[in-house]
Every structure is written in C-alpha cells, then in structure tokens.
Amino acid sequence: MNLLLKEIRHNPLLWLLVFVPAVFILEKLKHDAHALLFILTLLAIVPLAALLSHATESVAAKTGDAVGGLLNATLGNLTELVIALTALRAGQYMLVKASIVGAIVTNSLFMLGASFFLGGLKFHVQEFNRGSARLQACLLFLAAVALLVPSALAQADAQTSASTIQSLSVGLAVLLIIAYALGMLFSLKTHREVFASAERSDDHDDHDGDDADDADDADDADDDAHEAPWPMGLALATLGGVTVLVALVSEVFVESVQQAAKTFGMTPAFVGFIVVAIVGAAAEMVSAFSAARKNRLDMSVGIALGSASQIALFVAPVLLLISYFLGPAPMDLQFWPGAVVMILIATLTAALVTNSGRSAWFVGVLLMMVYLVFAMTLYLLPPRAQ
C-alpha cells in the first residue's frame, strides 16, 4: 500500500483520482447534469487507466510481454464491454455497433500508429515480432469477413428475412468465439516460441549516439525510479480494485453520454466510434505508448492488435449472445456498409505496415492519418438509422 501511495504522490497524473469520488457524488446529487458528468467521467478514467497500466506492467514484468499484452488487452476491453452492455440494456444498438467498430479501428490504426510515432521519436528504427502481428492481422481479417457477410447478404437480396440474418449472426458469433479460443491456444501454448518478443538492440536502433540520447537515458533512469515493478500481490489487488472503479465510472459515463452528445452536436455513431472507443481504450493506450517509448514494441503491437482482434472475435459475439437476455430485442451482426469497409481497410493497413517487423515514426503518422480520414467522414456523413 505504501508503494501505491508513493506512486500517487509522485505522479501528477494520478492526482486526477479526486474526480472519481466527484463523479459518484455529482451523480447522486445532480443526476441530470449530463454534460458535466460526461466531462468528469472522462477525467476520472484517465488516472484509473494510468494505475491499470502500471499494475499490468508490473505483472507483465514477471510473466513476459506476450502474456502481459494479452492481460492488458483483456482488462482494457472491460471498459468497452461495460459501456456496450449498458447501451445494450437501453436498446441503443447503433451506439453498441459503433463502439465495436470504433474499438477495432481505433486500436488497429490510432493506438498502433501513435505507438509507432512515439517510439519513433526516440528510436530511429524499432523492431518487433512480425509473426505475432501477422497472426493478429489474420484474426482481424477473419472477423472482417464474418461481419461482411450479414451486411452483404442484406444489401444483395432484399428478400432476406430478419430471422435469417439473426440466425446467421448467431452462427457466425459462435464461429468467431471458437476461432478466438483456438488462436489463444496456438499463440500461448502449442506455438508459444514463435511469438517470443523480438530481441531488442537498443545500442544500434537508438539515434546515433548524440547527446540527446544521454538525456533520454537519464530521463529513463528517473522514470524507472518511480515506475519500478510492484510486488505481485499489490499489482493484482490494484488490478482488481481499479477494474471495479472503471466499471462503475463507465456506468455513469454511458448514462450521460447520449444527452451530452446532443449538447455537443455529436451523433450516436460518432460518439460510439470516437469517444467511447478512445475512452474505453485509455488504459491500453497508456500502456502501449509507455512500452513503445521503452523500445518494447512487441508489447505495444500485442496490446493494439490483440485488443482489436479480441473485440472483433470475442466481445462482439458475446454482446450478441447476451442481447438475447439483456436487451429489449436480440442484436445482429449486420453493420452499416461503411463500418464493414472501415474494418476491412483498417485490417489490411495494419497487416501491410507490420509485415516487415520494423517501424519508424512516419509509419505511425500514416496509420493515424487513415484513422482521421474515417473520423472526419463519420462526423460529416453519419450512417442512416437502420
């Protein structure tokens, strides 16, 4: 506990934890202050994400980058799952589907691109295990194909009944969950050695030995003094407690986001695609960016693409199955055509840039530009309600 308190004292970002109780107090006293609650929940999730990041990195220091990346993706996706479940219960299916698409695209383009960019500002060229990236890209492509089929069928054949689309969606959901489980078995058990972290070579990948590197090394030494791994017990306890707080804050966020969106002139699709996706991935982004700056790009790629594939192959199918019990009506996997195109382009782009196993800062810029094209298009041309 002393280590946790010391971390809070020395990290100004964690001072924002005061907004966590502020969210709950305001929610009790002034439940209809949607715009203010929306802003406070955003501020509250940021320090919780930082704590989640440090705790997860402490566990990853003892389990390795591969398991650490999977753990980070799983815990980070809890926020998206809670937000989606709350929207599902309210029947906000456009928000749910937009958040699914947004999470996939945000993780595979923005998070991955920003990691390449931030790491590339410090290191001239960075390397990572392209075999792991290729597997995640293949899983994403499988999910894109599965999501394409219901939408293409509905567009191609107007006579296709809603019950047929629903039955097809359930079958596809089961297949995606099976594929995800087999992918985890393949990467973490039967062929674990194939996905070991790429050997880092800081001595020749860093900038060419100028004085700026010495300053960076000094900064890293200072950071390590604050960011030394916690004991496993404290790390796991922090993971559990912070996960619960993130879930509770996310509940308040979902309740306020719709009215706040109207206040700020945003559509449900844009809120789901941009706001919910970025807020939901805040914990993962902190960890991915931090790992990239430490030249641990395997962990960054594992978090970004692993989280995207987990959303596509696990979270989305699970939400569909849960909708039979939680939502006012069952949800299907029929997305608006533009959403499927975005997922396909994001998947192919991520596969293209990770194929060499090397990155530099401009590669990150290209990925983020593709993401901004999608964001701008969705803001100006929101999808019609289905």
VEXMARNU-311559 format. One record per residue (C-alpha): x, y, z. Coordinates in Angstrom, 1 decimal, padded with zeros to 4 digits. Example, Ala and Ser with C-alpha at 12.3 -4.5 7.8 and 13.67 -1.06 7.14 Angstrom:
2
+--------+--------+--------+
:     xx :     yy :     zz :
+--------+--------+--------+
:  012.3 : -004.5 :  007.8 :
:  013.7 : -001.1 :  007.1 :
+--------+--------+--------+
! end
This chain:
386
+--------+--------+--------+
:     xx :     yy :     zz :
+--------+--------+--------+
:  000.0 :  000.0 :  000.0 :
:  002.9 :  002.4 :  000.7 :
:  004.2 :  001.8 : -002.8 :
:  000.8 :  002.7 : -004.2 :
:  000.6 :  005.9 : -002.1 :
:  004.1 :  006.8 : -003.1 :
:  003.2 :  006.4 : -006.8 :
:  000.2 :  008.7 : -006.4 :
:  002.3 :  011.4 : -004.6 :
:  005.0 :  011.4 : -007.3 :
:  002.8 :  011.1 : -010.4 :
:  000.7 :  014.3 : -011.1 :
: -001.5 :  012.4 : -013.5 :
: -002.8 :  010.3 : -010.6 :
: -003.9 :  013.5 : -008.7 :
: -006.9 :  013.4 : -011.1 :
: -008.2 :  010.5 : -008.9 :
: -010.1 :  013.1 : -007.0 :
: -012.5 :  013.2 : -009.9 :
: -013.5 :  009.5 : -009.2 :
: -015.5 :  010.3 : -006.0 :
: -016.6 :  013.6 : -007.6 :
: -018.3 :  011.6 : -010.3 :
: -020.3 :  009.5 : -007.8 :
: -021.2 :  012.5 : -005.6 :
: -022.4 :  014.6 : -008.6 :
: -024.3 :  011.6 : -009.9 :
: -026.2 :  011.3 : -006.6 :
: -026.8 :  015.0 : -006.1 :
: -027.5 :  016.2 : -009.7 :
: -028.3 :  013.2 : -011.8 :
: -029.4 :  015.3 : -014.8 :
: -026.2 :  017.2 : -015.2 :
: -025.3 :  015.1 : -018.2 :
: -022.7 :  017.4 : -019.8 :
: -020.8 :  017.9 : -016.5 :
: -020.9 :  014.2 : -015.7 :
: -019.7 :  013.4 : -019.2 :
: -016.6 :  015.6 : -018.7 :
: -016.0 :  014.3 : -015.1 :
: -016.1 :  010.7 : -016.2 :
: -013.5 :  011.4 : -018.9 :
: -011.2 :  013.0 : -016.3 :
: -011.8 :  010.1 : -013.9 :
: -011.0 :  007.4 : -016.3 :
: -007.6 :  008.9 : -017.2 :
: -005.9 :  008.3 : -013.8 :
: -007.6 :  004.9 : -013.4 :
: -006.1 :  004.0 : -016.8 :
: -002.7 :  005.0 : -015.6 :
: -003.0 :  002.9 : -012.4 :
: -004.2 :  000.0 : -014.5 :
: -001.3 :  000.4 : -016.8 :
:  001.3 :  000.4 : -014.0 :
: -000.2 : -002.6 : -012.3 :
: -000.4 : -004.5 : -015.6 :
:  003.2 : -003.7 : -016.5 :
:  004.2 : -005.0 : -013.0 :
:  002.5 : -008.3 : -013.8 :
:  004.0 : -008.3 : -017.3 :
:  007.5 : -007.9 : -015.8 :
:  007.1 : -011.3 : -014.3 :
:  005.0 : -013.1 : -017.0 :
:  006.7 : -011.7 : -020.2 :
:  005.5 : -009.3 : -022.9 :
:  003.2 : -011.8 : -024.7 :
:  001.1 : -012.6 : -021.6 :
:  001.4 : -009.0 : -020.4 :
:  000.0 : -007.8 : -023.8 :
: -002.9 : -010.3 : -023.5 :
: -003.6 : -009.3 : -019.9 :
: -003.6 : -005.6 : -020.9 :
: -005.9 : -006.1 : -023.8 :
: -008.4 : -008.2 : -021.7 :
: -008.6 : -005.7 : -018.8 :
: -008.6 : -002.7 : -021.1 :
: -011.5 : -004.2 : -023.1 :
: -013.5 : -004.5 : -019.9 :
: -014.4 : -000.8 : -020.2 :
: -015.7 : -001.2 : -023.7 :
: -017.7 : -004.3 : -022.6 :
: -019.3 : -002.5 : -019.6 :
: -020.2 :  000.5 : -021.8 :
: -021.6 : -001.7 : -024.5 :
: -023.7 : -003.8 : -022.0 :
: -025.2 : -000.6 : -020.6 :
: -026.1 :  000.7 : -024.0 :
: -027.4 : -002.8 : -024.9 :
: -029.8 : -002.8 : -022.0 :
: -031.1 :  000.6 : -023.1 :
: -031.6 : -000.6 : -026.7 :
: -029.0 :  001.8 : -028.1 :
: -027.9 : -000.7 : -030.8 :
: -026.3 :  002.0 : -033.0 :
: -024.1 :  003.1 : -030.1 :
: -023.2 : -000.6 : -029.4 :
: -022.3 : -001.3 : -033.0 :
: -020.4 :  002.0 : -033.5 :
: -018.4 :  001.3 : -030.3 :
: -017.5 : -002.2 : -031.6 :
: -016.3 : -000.8 : -035.0 :
: -014.7 :  002.2 : -033.3 :
: -012.7 :  000.0 : -030.9 :
: -011.4 : -002.2 : -033.7 :
: -010.4 :  000.7 : -035.9 :
: -009.1 :  002.8 : -033.0 :
: -006.9 :  000.0 : -031.7 :
: -005.6 : -001.2 : -035.1 :
: -004.9 :  002.3 : -036.5 :
: -004.8 :  005.1 : -033.9 :
: -003.2 :  003.1 : -031.0 :
: -000.8 :  001.2 : -033.2 :
:  000.1 :  004.4 : -035.2 :
:  000.6 :  006.5 : -032.1 :
:  002.8 :  003.8 : -030.6 :
:  005.0 :  003.7 : -033.7 :
:  005.1 :  007.5 : -033.8 :
:  006.0 :  008.0 : -030.1 :
:  008.5 :  005.2 : -030.2 :
:  010.0 :  006.5 : -033.4 :
:  010.6 :  009.9 : -031.9 :
:  013.0 :  008.4 : -029.5 :
:  014.4 :  005.4 : -031.5 :
:  015.5 :  005.6 : -035.1 :
:  014.1 :  002.2 : -036.1 :
:  012.3 : -000.3 : -033.9 :
:  011.7 : -004.0 : -034.3 :
:  009.0 : -006.3 : -033.2 :
:  007.9 : -009.9 : -033.8 :
:  006.1 : -009.8 : -037.1 :
:  004.8 : -013.4 : -036.7 :
:  002.6 : -012.2 : -033.8 :
:  001.4 : -009.2 : -035.7 :
:  000.6 : -011.4 : -038.7 :
: -001.5 : -013.7 : -036.6 :
: -003.5 : -010.9 : -035.1 :
: -004.0 : -009.4 : -038.6 :
: -005.3 : -012.8 : -039.8 :
: -007.7 : -013.0 : -036.9 :
: -008.9 : -009.5 : -037.7 :
: -009.4 : -010.3 : -041.4 :
: -011.5 : -013.4 : -040.4 :
: -013.6 : -011.1 : -038.2 :
: -014.0 : -008.6 : -041.1 :
: -015.2 : -011.4 : -043.4 :
: -017.7 : -012.6 : -040.8 :
: -019.0 : -009.1 : -040.3 :
: -019.2 : -008.5 : -044.0 :
: -021.5 : -011.5 : -044.8 :
: -024.7 : -010.4 : -043.0 :
: -024.4 : -006.8 : -044.4 :
: -023.6 : -008.0 : -047.9 :
: -026.5 : -010.5 : -047.8 :
: -029.0 : -007.9 : -046.7 :
: -027.8 : -005.4 : -049.3 :
: -027.7 : -008.0 : -052.2 :
: -031.0 : -009.7 : -051.5 :
: -033.9 : -007.5 : -050.3 :
: -036.0 : -010.7 : -049.7 :
: -033.7 : -011.9 : -047.0 :
: -035.7 : -012.0 : -043.8 :
: -034.7 : -010.6 : -040.5 :
: -034.9 : -014.0 : -038.9 :
: -032.4 : -015.3 : -041.4 :
: -030.0 : -012.5 : -040.7 :
: -030.4 : -013.2 : -037.0 :
: -029.8 : -016.9 : -037.3 :
: -026.7 : -016.3 : -039.4 :
: -025.4 : -013.8 : -036.9 :
: -025.7 : -016.3 : -034.1 :
: -023.8 : -019.0 : -036.1 :
: -021.1 : -016.5 : -037.0 :
: -020.8 : -015.4 : -033.4 :
: -020.2 : -019.0 : -032.3 :
: -017.6 : -019.5 : -035.0 :
: -015.7 : -016.3 : -034.1 :
: -015.5 : -017.3 : -030.4 :
: -014.2 : -020.7 : -031.4 :
: -011.6 : -019.1 : -033.7 :
: -010.5 : -016.7 : -030.9 :
: -010.1 : -019.6 : -028.4 :
: -008.1 : -021.6 : -030.9 :
: -005.9 : -018.6 : -031.7 :
: -005.1 : -018.1 : -028.0 :
: -004.3 : -021.8 : -027.7 :
: -002.0 : -021.5 : -030.8 :
: -000.1 : -018.4 : -029.7 :
:  000.2 : -019.1 : -025.9 :
:  000.5 : -022.9 : -025.8 :
:  001.3 : -025.0 : -028.9 :
:  003.5 : -022.5 : -030.8 :
:  004.5 : -020.1 : -028.0 :
:  008.1 : -020.0 : -029.1 :
:  007.1 : -018.5 : -032.4 :
:  005.7 : -015.4 : -030.7 :
:  008.6 : -014.6 : -028.4 :
:  009.5 : -010.9 : -028.2 :
:  011.9 : -009.7 : -030.9 :
:  015.3 : -009.3 : -029.5 :
:  015.9 : -005.6 : -028.8 :
:  019.1 : -003.9 : -029.9 :
:  018.9 : -000.6 : -028.2 :
:  022.6 :  000.1 : -028.9 :
:  022.2 :  000.3 : -032.7 :
:  018.5 :  001.2 : -033.0 :
:  018.6 :  004.3 : -031.0 :
:  019.7 :  007.6 : -032.5 :
:  023.3 :  007.8 : -033.5 :
:  024.8 :  008.4 : -030.1 :
:  024.3 :  012.1 : -029.8 :
:  023.9 :  014.0 : -026.5 :
:  020.1 :  013.8 : -026.7 :
:  020.3 :  010.0 : -026.2 :
:  022.2 :  010.6 : -022.9 :
:  019.5 :  012.9 : -021.8 :
:  016.8 :  010.3 : -022.7 :
:  018.7 :  007.7 : -020.8 :
:  018.8 :  009.9 : -017.7 :
:  015.1 :  010.6 : -018.0 :
:  014.5 :  006.8 : -018.3 :
:  016.5 :  006.3 : -015.1 :
:  014.4 :  008.9 : -013.3 :
:  011.2 :  007.2 : -014.6 :
:  012.3 :  003.8 : -013.5 :
:  012.8 :  005.1 : -010.0 :
:  009.0 :  005.9 : -010.0 :
:  007.9 :  003.0 : -012.2 :
:  009.7 :  000.0 : -010.7 :
:  007.5 : -003.0 : -010.8 :
:  005.3 : -003.5 : -007.8 :
:  005.1 : -006.8 : -005.9 :
:  002.7 : -009.3 : -007.5 :
:  000.2 : -009.1 : -004.6 :
: -000.1 : -005.3 : -004.8 :
: -000.3 : -005.4 : -008.6 :
: -003.1 : -007.9 : -008.6 :
: -005.0 : -006.1 : -005.8 :
: -004.7 : -002.8 : -007.7 :
: -005.9 : -004.5 : -011.0 :
: -009.0 : -005.8 : -009.2 :
: -009.9 : -002.6 : -007.4 :
: -009.2 : -000.3 : -010.4 :
: -011.2 : -002.6 : -012.7 :
: -014.2 : -002.3 : -010.4 :
: -013.9 :  001.5 : -010.3 :
: -013.5 :  001.7 : -014.1 :
: -016.7 : -000.4 : -014.5 :
: -018.6 :  001.9 : -012.1 :
: -017.4 :  005.1 : -013.7 :
: -018.2 :  003.6 : -017.1 :
: -021.8 :  003.1 : -016.0 :
: -022.2 :  006.8 : -015.2 :
: -020.5 :  007.7 : -018.5 :
: -023.0 :  005.7 : -020.5 :
: -025.9 :  007.3 : -018.7 :
: -024.7 :  010.8 : -019.5 :
: -023.1 :  010.3 : -022.9 :
: -026.3 :  010.4 : -025.0 :
: -027.6 :  013.7 : -023.7 :
: -024.1 :  015.2 : -023.6 :
: -023.6 :  014.2 : -027.2 :
: -026.7 :  016.2 : -028.2 :
: -025.3 :  019.2 : -026.3 :
: -022.0 :  019.0 : -028.1 :
: -023.6 :  018.3 : -031.5 :
: -022.5 :  014.7 : -032.0 :
: -024.4 :  011.7 : -033.4 :
: -024.6 :  008.3 : -031.6 :
: -022.5 :  006.7 : -034.3 :
: -019.7 :  009.3 : -033.9 :
: -019.9 :  009.0 : -030.1 :
: -019.5 :  005.3 : -030.3 :
: -016.8 :  005.3 : -032.9 :
: -014.6 :  008.0 : -031.5 :
: -015.5 :  008.9 : -027.9 :
: -016.5 :  005.5 : -026.4 :
: -013.6 :  003.8 : -028.3 :
: -010.9 :  006.2 : -027.1 :
: -012.2 :  006.4 : -023.5 :
: -012.6 :  002.6 : -023.4 :
: -009.1 :  002.1 : -024.7 :
: -007.5 :  004.7 : -022.4 :
: -005.9 :  002.0 : -020.2 :
: -004.5 :  000.1 : -023.1 :
: -003.2 :  003.3 : -024.8 :
: -001.3 :  004.4 : -021.7 :
:  000.5 :  001.0 : -021.6 :
:  001.1 :  000.8 : -025.3 :
:  002.6 :  004.3 : -025.6 :
:  004.7 :  003.7 : -022.5 :
:  006.0 :  000.4 : -023.8 :
:  006.9 :  002.0 : -027.2 :
:  008.9 :  004.7 : -025.5 :
:  010.8 :  002.0 : -023.7 :
:  011.5 :  000.2 : -027.0 :
:  009.2 : -002.7 : -026.0 :
:  007.3 : -002.5 : -029.3 :
:  006.3 : -006.2 : -029.0 :
:  004.1 : -005.3 : -026.1 :
:  002.7 : -002.2 : -027.9 :
:  001.8 : -004.2 : -031.0 :
:  000.4 : -007.0 : -028.8 :
: -001.8 : -004.6 : -027.0 :
: -003.1 : -002.7 : -030.1 :
: -003.7 : -005.6 : -032.4 :
: -004.5 : -008.1 : -029.7 :
: -007.2 : -005.8 : -028.3 :
: -008.7 : -005.2 : -031.8 :
: -008.9 : -008.9 : -032.5 :
: -010.3 : -009.6 : -029.1 :
: -013.1 : -007.0 : -029.6 :
: -013.9 : -008.5 : -033.1 :
: -013.7 : -012.2 : -032.3 :
: -014.8 : -012.2 : -028.6 :
: -016.5 : -009.1 : -027.3 :
: -018.8 : -008.5 : -030.3 :
: -020.1 : -012.1 : -030.5 :
: -020.5 : -012.2 : -026.7 :
: -022.6 : -009.0 : -026.8 :
: -024.8 : -010.6 : -029.5 :
: -025.4 : -013.6 : -027.4 :
: -026.0 : -011.6 : -024.2 :
: -028.5 : -009.4 : -026.1 :
: -031.0 : -012.3 : -026.0 :
: -031.1 : -012.0 : -022.3 :
: -030.4 : -008.3 : -021.6 :
: -031.6 : -006.2 : -024.5 :
: -035.1 : -005.3 : -025.5 :
: -034.6 : -007.4 : -028.7 :
: -031.8 : -009.6 : -030.0 :
: -028.9 : -007.8 : -031.7 :
: -027.5 : -009.0 : -035.0 :
: -024.1 : -008.6 : -036.8 :
: -025.5 : -006.5 : -039.6 :
: -023.5 : -003.3 : -039.6 :
: -023.9 : -000.3 : -041.9 :
: -021.8 : -000.8 : -045.1 :
: -019.3 :  001.9 : -044.3 :
: -018.5 :  000.2 : -041.0 :
: -017.5 : -003.0 : -042.7 :
: -015.4 : -001.1 : -045.2 :
: -013.6 :  000.7 : -042.4 :
: -012.8 : -002.6 : -040.6 :
: -011.5 : -004.1 : -043.8 :
: -009.3 : -001.1 : -044.6 :
: -008.0 : -000.9 : -041.1 :
: -007.2 : -004.7 : -041.1 :
: -005.4 : -004.5 : -044.4 :
: -003.5 : -001.4 : -043.4 :
: -002.3 : -002.9 : -040.1 :
: -001.2 : -006.0 : -041.9 :
:  000.7 : -004.0 : -044.5 :
:  002.7 : -001.8 : -042.1 :
:  003.5 : -004.7 : -039.7 :
:  004.6 : -007.1 : -042.4 :
:  008.3 : -006.1 : -042.2 :
:  008.6 : -006.3 : -038.4 :
:  010.2 : -002.8 : -038.3 :
:  008.8 :  000.6 : -037.8 :
:  009.7 :  004.3 : -037.7 :
:  007.8 :  007.5 : -036.7 :
:  006.4 :  008.2 : -040.2 :
:  004.7 :  004.8 : -040.3 :
:  002.8 :  005.8 : -037.3 :
:  001.8 :  009.1 : -039.0 :
:  000.4 :  007.2 : -041.9 :
: -001.7 :  004.9 : -039.7 :
: -003.1 :  007.9 : -037.7 :
: -004.0 :  009.7 : -041.0 :
: -006.1 :  006.8 : -042.1 :
: -007.9 :  006.9 : -038.8 :
: -008.5 :  010.7 : -039.1 :
: -010.0 :  010.1 : -042.6 :
: -012.5 :  007.7 : -041.1 :
: -013.3 :  010.0 : -038.2 :
: -013.8 :  013.0 : -040.4 :
: -016.0 :  011.1 : -042.8 :
: -018.2 :  009.7 : -040.0 :
: -018.6 :  013.1 : -038.4 :
: -019.7 :  014.8 : -041.7 :
: -021.7 :  011.8 : -043.1 :
: -023.2 :  009.8 : -040.2 :
: -024.9 :  006.5 : -041.1 :
: -028.6 :  006.4 : -041.6 :
: -030.5 :  004.7 : -038.7 :
: -031.1 :  001.0 : -039.5 :
+--------+--------+--------+
! end
